[in-house]
Amino acid sequence: MTPAVEQLRDIHGLDSAAGWPPTLSAWMLVAGVLVSLAAVAFFWRRRRRAQGRWRTETAHTFRRLHLRLERICAHEGAGELCELLRRIAMAYGGRRACAGLVGEAWLAWLEGHDPEGFPWRQQGRCLLELPYAPPHRDRRSAAHLAPLVRAAEAWVSRPPGRA
């Protein structure tokens, strides 16, 4: 053998590359994933809290309306109830599905989407005329609207997926 070949030897003693400590790019990747997860959790929780707040505020509004039914005229009570029903309907069904509904179509939509199956077509007819009638036309109290208010309250107390 030649002297140059005799000088060649195998390389021993090299360890395999260790995975610890991680490189800077690995730390940045982990940090990015953690920040992304925290952001998703934050916005998800914020959205859930806003939904709960909407329900709570609407339930309080219904309670106040219920207490005032004896003292206000039917025109005013029906107007407030119609406004609250539209808010509920848009929260559950979306603006596109129910904002343009009027008359019989509106009552049919309410009846079809009410979780308790309240007969809105029969008992809700006053909602089609009272809010738009002159206030002096109907001087009776709004107490006869109590079943409608209770039905709407039951709707708000349901979770969003079940309406």
C-alpha positions in Angstrom: 0.0 0.0 0.0 1.1 3.4 -0.6 1.8 5.8 2.3 -1.1 8.0 1.4 -3.7 5.2 1.6 -2.2 4.2 5.0 -2.9 7.6 6.3 -6.6 7.3 5.6 -8.6 6.1 8.5 -12.3 5.9 9.4 -13.7 8.8 11.3 -14.9 7.7 14.7 -16.3 9.7 17.6 -18.8 12.0 15.8 -22.1 12.1 17.7 -25.4 12.3 16.0 -26.9 15.8 16.0 -28.8 16.3 19.3 -32.4 17.8 19.2 -31.8 19.8 22.3 -31.6 22.7 22.7 -33.9 23.6 19.9 -32.9 26.1 17.4 -34.2 29.7 17.3 -36.5 28.9 14.5 -38.0 26.0 16.4 -38.7 28.3 19.4 -40.3 30.8 17.1 -42.5 28.2 15.6 -43.7 27.0 19.0 -44.3 30.6 20.1 -46.3 31.3 16.9 -48.5 28.3 17.5 -49.1 29.3 21.1 -50.0 32.8 20.2 -52.3 31.6 17.5 -54.1 29.3 19.9 -54.4 32.0 22.5 -55.9 34.4 20.0 -58.4 31.8 18.8 -59.4 31.1 22.4 -59.7 34.8 23.2 -62.0 35.6 20.3 -64.1 32.5 20.8 -64.6 33.3 24.4 -65.3 36.9 23.6 -68.0 35.9 21.1 -69.6 33.5 23.5 -69.7 36.1 26.2 -71.3 38.6 23.8 -74.0 36.1 22.9 -74.7 35.5 26.6 -74.8 39.3 27.2 -77.3 39.7 24.4 -79.5 37.0 25.9 -79.3 38.6 29.3 -80.1 42.1 28.1 -83.0 40.8 26.1 -84.4 38.8 29.0 -84.3 41.9 31.2 -86.1 43.9 28.5 -88.8 41.3 28.3 -89.2 41.4 32.1 -89.5 45.2 32.1 -92.0 45.0 29.2 -94.0 42.3 31.1 -94.2 44.6 34.2 -95.3 47.6 32.2 -98.0 45.8 30.2 -100.8 46.9 32.5 -99.8 50.6 32.3 -99.1 51.1 28.6 -101.4 51.2 25.7 -101.7 48.2 23.3 -100.1 50.3 20.5 -96.9 50.9 22.5 -96.7 47.4 23.9 -97.1 45.8 20.5 -94.5 48.1 19.0 -91.9 47.2 21.6 -92.7 43.5 21.3 -92.4 43.6 17.5 -89.0 45.3 17.8 -87.8 42.6 20.2 -89.1 39.8 18.1 -87.2 41.2 15.1 -84.0 41.3 17.1 -84.5 37.7 18.3 -85.3 36.5 14.8 -82.3 38.2 13.2 -80.0 36.8 16.0 -81.3 33.3 15.4 -82.1 33.2 11.7 -79.9 36.0 10.3 -80.9 39.3 8.7 -81.2 37.8 5.2 -83.7 35.2 6.3 -86.2 37.3 8.2 -85.6 41.1 7.9 -87.8 41.5 4.9 -90.7 39.4 6.1 -94.1 41.1 6.7 -97.6 40.2 7.4 -98.6 36.5 7.2 -95.1 35.5 6.1 -93.6 37.1 9.2 -96.1 35.2 11.5 -95.4 32.0 9.6 -91.7 32.4 10.0 -92.1 33.0 13.8 -94.3 29.9 14.1 -92.0 27.8 12.1 -88.9 28.8 14.1 -90.3 29.0 17.6 -88.8 26.3 19.7 -91.9 26.0 21.9 -94.3 25.8 18.9 -96.3 28.8 19.9 -99.2 29.5 17.5 -98.0 32.9 16.2 -100.4 32.8 13.2 -103.5 32.7 15.4 -102.4 34.7 18.5 -99.9 37.0 16.9 -102.3 38.7 14.4 -102.5 41.8 16.6 -98.7 42.4 15.9 -99.6 43.0 12.3 -101.8 46.1 13.0 -101.3 47.4 16.5 -97.8 48.8 16.1 -98.8 50.7 13.0 -102.2 52.0 14.1 -102.5 55.5 15.5 -101.9 55.5 19.3 -105.4 56.9 20.1 -107.2 54.2 18.1 -106.8 51.5 20.8 -106.8 52.8 24.3 -107.0 49.4 26.0 -104.0 48.2 28.0 -101.4 45.9 26.5 -102.2 43.2 29.1 -103.6 40.9 26.3 -100.1 40.8 24.9 -98.8 38.8 27.9 -98.9 35.4 26.2 -96.9 36.7 23.3 -94.3 38.2 25.6 -94.0 34.9 27.5 -93.6 33.0 24.2 -90.9 35.4 23.1 -89.2 35.1 26.5 -89.1 31.3 26.1 -87.5 31.7 22.7 -84.7 33.8 24.2 -84.0 31.3 27.0 -83.2 28.6 24.4 -79.7 27.9 23.3 -79.0 29.3 19.8 -78.7 26.0 18.0 -82.1 24.8 19.1 -84.3 27.7 17.9 
